[in-house]
Amino acid sequence: MPKGKRSARASWLFRDKPAVASANDTFGRFNISIKYDESKAEGSIVIQHAVHLQGFQSEQTLDLVLRPESIVACDLLLDNQNHRLPPEVLNLIPTNRTDIWSLSLTLHAPGNVICPTAPLPLSFMSTSFGQQFAAFSGLCQTTKLQIYLGRDQLSAEHRLRLENFASAIALRKLRANPIDLRSLGGGGGKQETTWYNIHPPHSEEQADSGATRKRRRVGESSVYWRRRRKTF
């Protein structure tokens, strides 16, 4: 394998891995990617959600990008004491639910969103709305969120890299990796903006009317994460 391809693969801690993300009173399972290039001290977290937009024939993706410079606190915790998350959150974790990684992030401002190139705000089709959309909207507007992974979703090597990634963020030793927006969207390019521009507050009423939510305050589950496997 050419060196360039091997290096590119190594820069991803994982890509499009199903995991649970929660903020405030919403949660959902999303494809999550973490880019971590240790040699360049670069990285980022991307939470992806698929939607249907007017003017597009196929499903499109929205990518919430969390860059190290915007993260003011980062804790990686492992629940290995047989504690439990609320069932509605726990059931979304796709693998063994006994040992669960929790990556807790505090941001100084909500992350930006990469979306298809189209006039803003985006015109969502009614099929886009529901519990998942509400959860993603909450993640895009929050400054505190959690990501949950089953321990066995990662190999021993990648679990160690995840610890190093969280430590590098906590110690302010990581900067954001560059993203070439022009190369995205099958080469057609994408745009990066705030959730406010993509889906203004007055549009939330439309989304809520199509949502069937099961609400639980995620803050109540924080008692499950008192034991730290490692302190950064």
N, C-alpha and C positions, 0 to 999 in steps of 0.2 A: 504494500500500500504506500502511495506517495506520502512524503512527510507532511505536506500541507493538509491532506485529508485527515491524517492521524491527529494533527494538532487541532484542527477544527472540531473533531469529535471530542477531544479531551477538554475543550473549553466549555462544553456543556456538562453541568453536573447531572441534569436530566432534562428531557424535553417531553412536553405534552403528557405529563404523568397525571393521572386522575387523583385529585386530592380535595379535601374539604377546606373551604375558606369561609370565614365568618366575620361579621362586623355588626356591632350593636345587636339588633333583633333579627338579623337575617343570616342565612347560611345556604350553601349549595356546594355541589361537587363540580369542579371545573378542571380543565386541562391546565396544568401549571408547569412552567419551565424555569429553571435557574441556570443562568450562564455564569460561569466562574472560570476565568483564565488566571490561574495563579501566577504565571510568569509575567503577565502584564498588570497584575493587581486590578483587574477589571471584572465587573459582573453586574447582574441585575436579576430581578424576579418579574416574570410575566404571567398574569392570570388571564386566560382566554375564555371568551363566551361567544357562541354562534347565534346569529340573528338573521331574520329575513327583512330585507330593505326594499322599498319601492324603487324600481329602476334597475334592479339586479335580478337576473334569472336564477342564480344559485345562492346558496347560503353564504353569508359573509361572517367574518370574525371581527370581534373587538378585542384589543389587547390592552389590559391595564398594566402599565409599566411602572415598577417600583425601583428607583435608582438609589444606590447607596448614599448619595449626597443628601437625599430627602429623608433618610431614616435616622431618627435621633435616638432610638433605643431598639435593641434587638436581643431577644432571649430565645434560646433553643432549649427546650425542656423535654425530658423523656418520662412518661408515665409508665413505670414498671412496677407499680405497687398494687396492681389489680384495681385501681380506681376506674371510674367510668365517666364518660361524657354523657350528656343527655341522649337517650336512645335515638331521637330523630337526627342528631348529628352523627352519632356513632354508626348508625346503619348506612351512612353514605360512604364510610371508609371502605374501600374495595377489598381489603385483605385482612389478615389477622388483626383483631381489634383488642388484643391484650396489651401489647406494647405500642404506644402511639407517640410519635414525635409531634411537638407543638412548637411552631415558629411564630413567636409573638412580635409584632412590629408596631412601633410608634413613629409616625411621620410628622414633619413640621408642616406639611400641606398634602392634600390628596394627590395621588399619582395622576399622571397624564394618560390619555387613552389614544392608541393608534387605531384608526378606523379607515374604511374605504374613502377614496377621494370622491366626494359628493358635496353638494351644498349643505350647509349646516343651518339649523339642526337637522339631523338625519330623519328621514321619513320611515318609521318602522311600520311593518305590516302587523296586523293584530295578532298573528300567530307567534310573534316574538315575545308577547307579554305573558307573564306567569311568575311563579315563585322563583325560578332561576333568574329571570330578568330583574326582579326586585332585589334579589341577593347581589347580583352583579352591580346594580345601581348603587346599593349601599356600600359596596367595597370601593367604588369609584369616588365616593363622597366622604369617606371616613379618613381619620388620621390614626385610627387604632384598628388593627385587624389581626386575625390568627389564621394560620395554615396548619392543617392536621394531616399527617401521613402515617400509615401503618409502618412499623419498624421494618417489616420484611419486604416492603416495597423497594428498599435500597440494599445493595450489596454492602459488605463490610467496608470496602474501599470507598463507596459513595457516602456511607454514613459518616466516615471520617472527614471526607471533603465537605460534607454539609456542616459539620462542626467547625471546620476551618473557615468556611464561608461566613457563618454567623459571627465567629470571633473577629474576622477581618472587618466586618461591618461595625461591630460594637467598638472596635479599637480605632475606627476611622482610617483603616488602611486600604480601603477599596474605593475605587471610582467607577463610574458607569461606563460600560462598554458602548462604543458608538453604534448607532442604528442607521443604516442607509435606507431611508424611507422610499427612495426612488426605485429600489430593487424589490420592494415588496409587492404584494398583489399580483403575482405572476408576471412581474416586470412592469406592471402598469402604474406602480407607485401607490403610496398611501399617505395619509396626513396624520399629524399628531396634535391633539388639542385637549381641552378639559371636558369633563363630563357635562359641565354646565352648558357648554356650547353644543354638545351632541344631543342632549336631552334636557332642556331647560326645566326649571321647577314646575311650571304650569303643565308640562307634559306628564308629570308624575301621576296626575289624576287619571289620565287615560291608561297608563300602565297599571295602576291600582285596580281599575275597573275590570281588567282582564286577569288579574292575579288571584290565585287561590292559595293564600299563605297559611302556613302553620307557624305561628310566632312563638319564639322563646327568646328571652334575653340571654345572649351569649355571655354577658358579664357574670351571670349567675353560675356559669360553669367554671369560673376561674379558681374555685376552691379545689378543683381536681388537679391543679398544677402547682401545688405547693413544694413538691420535692424536685430539686434540680439535679439533673445528672451531671451537669457541668456548668460552672459559673464563668461568664465572660466579663 
